[in-house]
Amino acid sequence: MKLGIIFLLITLSSVIGHALSTVAIAVDHPEAINPSEQKHPLVAQHAEHYLQASLPNLQQISFSTSNSIAPYFFADQLQGVQYDLLVAALELNNITIKELVHAPNLRAQRLVNTKKIDCMVNTPDNVEGLFYTQSLIEYQNIVFYLTKNNLQITHIQDLEPISILGFQNAKHYLGDEFEALAETSPNYSEISNQKSQVVMLFNGHTQSIVLERRIFEYYRHQLRHRLNTNLPVTEVALFAPAERKIACHDKQTAAIVDRAISMLKQSYRYQEILDLAEQNSYQPTQYNNQLSR
């Protein structure tokens, strides 16, 4: 009996002492205890659940994107790596593409701003008035050169004495350091036709090119009967991967598309589409029928 009383007194003393120390901390250091920062993990989970439950049940969404960006989109056919990812994501939510408009970047964006189209794929960052999803895919721009030329490139400054051919407006997309080099180097030039970039590299008309990796592989495969595109090529990744997001004029529509992208990334189909495209050098007619439906 006595031992039980003693144990109870010790326990009460400990609890009271802890409470008093907590009060002392709160008085002396009010910033140390902030109830708003001690939310239970379930709070965020429930908030997300109710947000998703409140979204409207859309059946169709219209999209705009830039003119043909092989192998991501093809203006003359409903195929492409990025197109297939978008369709697969929407299918998981029983949504279809109402319309897909290919247009120059400014017009594609204007169609969304004026609410003639719901969302734009590959929207530039921070467009006022639009609501963004997470990235559907990442683009990776690379410096390519023929390995036999043994160029020593590890930094952007190493490109200065080398002839380099970039895609149109590349200097505005690849960071301040590259833009500064492009503005001052007499060896730098740009071209709008990305297929021609690959031709000029393998023909030896330029020492190096800057191009997105999947686009390079697509044209390298296409040109294999015209040029010796089997020549070893060295890739130098001087630029960070570029996220390709979708932006919509309506917040709820953006949330629906974002949810669809999340669901796709959590499924096997996301990587399946990328793997099949890569195995077939991103030629759309060769991998589209192999996708699981």
N, C-alpha and C positions, 0 to 999 in steps of 0.2 A: 504493500500500500504506500509506504513512505517513498519507495523507489519510483512508483508511478507518479506521485505528486512532484517529486524532484525533477523527473523527466519532463512533465508538463510545464513546470516553471522555466526550465531551460529553453524549451521550445518557444514559449511565449516571449521570453527575453530576446531570443534570436529574431523572431518576427518583428517585434517592436523596434529592435535595434536597426533592422534593415529598412523599416519604414521611415524611421527618423533620419537615417543616412540619406535616403532618397529625397526626403523633404529638404535636408540641408543642401544637397546638390542642386535641387530645383531653385532654392533661394539664392545660393551663391553663384550658380551658373545656369540661369534659366534657359540658355540655348542648348544645354546638354540633354534636356528631355523635351522632345517635341512630339506630342501625340499624333500630329498629322503625318509624321514620318514613320510611324509605327503601325501602318495599316497591315491588316492580315492579308496574306497572299490571295485568299479567296475573294477579297473585295475586288481586286482588279479582274479576276476571272469572271465574277458575276457581272461586273460592269461590261466586259466584252460580250458576254452572253446576251445581255439585254440589248446591247447595241445591235448585234447581229439579228436578234429576234425582231427588232423594230424596222429592219430594212424592208423596202417594198419588194414584191415578188415580180421582178422584171423577167420578161420572156425574150426580149430582143434588145440589142444595144448596137448603135452605129459607131463606126470608127473612121478616122482619117489617118493617113500616114504619108510619108514622103514618097516621091516617085520610086520606081523599082529599085530595091536594094538587094540584088541577088547576093547570097541565097536566102536572105531573111524574108523578103517579100518579092513577089513577081507581079508586075502590073497586068500581065496578060493571062494569068492563071491564079486560081485560089490555092496556092501552095507556097511553101517556104518554111524555113526553120522556125522563125518567129511567128508566122501565121499559124503553123500547126500547134505551137505552144499555146497561143491565144485561144484557138478553137477548143483545144483539149481542156483548158482551164474553165472556159465558159460551159462546156458540156457537163462538167461536174456539178454545175448549178442549174442545169436544164435551161441554159440560155444560148441563143443562136446569134450570129452576127447579122444584123438587119441590113447593113450596108457597109462597104469598105471603099473609101474614096482615096485614090492615089493623087497627090498634088504636090507642088513645090512646098517646101517647109512653111513659108509664111502663110500661104493660102490654107494649108492643112490646119494650121493653128487658128486662123481666122474663122474657119468653119465651126470650130468648137467655141470660140469666143462669142460668136453670134448665135450659138445654140442651134445651128442647122445640123450639126453632128454632135453626138454625145461625148465622145472621147477621142483623143489623139494619141497614137502610139509613137514612142520616141520623142516625147515633148521636151523642149529645152527646159533647163532648170529655172525655177522661180518665176514662172509666168503669172502675173497678178490676175486674180479672179478665178484661177483654175485649182482643182483639187487633185492631188497626186496619189497614185498607188505605189507600192513597192516595185522594185525592178523586176521585169519579166525575164530578162536575160542580160548578160554583160557583153559588151563589145571589147575586144582587145586589139588595140593598134600596135603594130610591130614594125621595126626596121628590118627589111629583108635585103640580103646581098648574096651573090654567088660565092660559095665557100672557097672556091679556087682563088678568088681575089685576096683572100686572107686580110681583110680589113680589120683594123684594131678599133673596135667601138665598144666602149663601156659606159660612156657618159654622152650627154647631148652635145657638149662642146667638141667631142671627137668627130662630129659630122661636118664641121666647118670646112675642111679641105676636100670633102668628098662630094661628088655630084649626087644629089638626092632629089627624087621626084615624089611629091606628096599629092594626096587627093585634094579635090577642090575645097578651099577654106580650111585645110588641115591646120594651118598656123593659128587659127582661132579656136581650135578644139583641144590642142595638145599641151596647154600650159604656157605660162609666161616665158620660161626659159627657151622653149622651142620657138615661140613666136619671135623673140628677140633675135635668135639665130636666123630664122627665115627672112626677117626684115633686112638683115645686113649681109648675108652670105650671097655672093654671086653664083654659087653653085646650087642654089635651091630654086626649084620651080614647082608649079602645081598644074594639074590637069584634071578635067572633069570626068574623063572616061577611065574608069578603074581597070577595065580590061586592057587598055593600052598601057597602063603602068606595068602590068605583068609582062606584056609583050616586050616592052622596052628593057626590062630587067634581063630577060633571057636572051634578048638580041645583043646585049652589051651596050645599049645606047645610054644607059645610066648605071652608075655604080650601085645605087641603092634606091629603094622605094619605101614609103611609109604607107601601110595599108592594114585594114582590119584582117585578122588571121583567117576567119572563115571565108571572107570575100576573096582573099588571096588563093586559098585552097580550091575554091569553086572555079575560078578562072584558070588556075594551073591545070586542073583536070580537063576543063573545056578545051584548052589549047594544046593538049598533048599530041594531037595529030598534025598540028602545024609547026610546032616548035619542040625542041628537046627540053621539055620541062622536067625531065628526070634528073637534070643536073642538081647536085647537092646545094642546098640553100641554107644559109645561117640566119637564124632569127635572133634579134636583140630586143628584149622587152624593156624599152626605156620609159614607157608610159603606164600609168595605173589603169586597171580595167575601168571601163565607163559604163555606169548603170543605165539601162534603157527603161525608163518609167512610162507609165500611161497617165494622162491627166484628163479630167472630165470637168464639164461646166457645172455639174451637180455633185454635191458632197456625198449624197447617198449612193449615186451611181458609182462614184469612185470607190466607196467602201465595198460595194458588191463585187466590183472587178478585183479589188485588193484581196477580198476573201477567196475569190476563185483562184487567184494566183497562189495564195497560201496553200489551198487544198491540193493544187497540182504539184507544188514543190514537195509536198508530203507523200505523194503517191509515186509509184514506180514509173509512171508514164512520162514524167518530166525528163528523167535521165534516159529513158528509152528513146524518146524523140531525138535528143542530142546525140546519143550513141549511133543510132541508125543513120542519121544525117552525116556524121563524121565518117562512118564506114564506107559510105557511098560518095564521098567527096562533096556532099551537100547538093547533089543533083536531085531535085525534088521528085521527079517521076520515078526514080529508082528506089526511094525509101517510103514514099507516102502510103503505098498499098500494104506495106509491112507493119504499119502501126496497129496496135491493138485497139479495137473499138468496143 
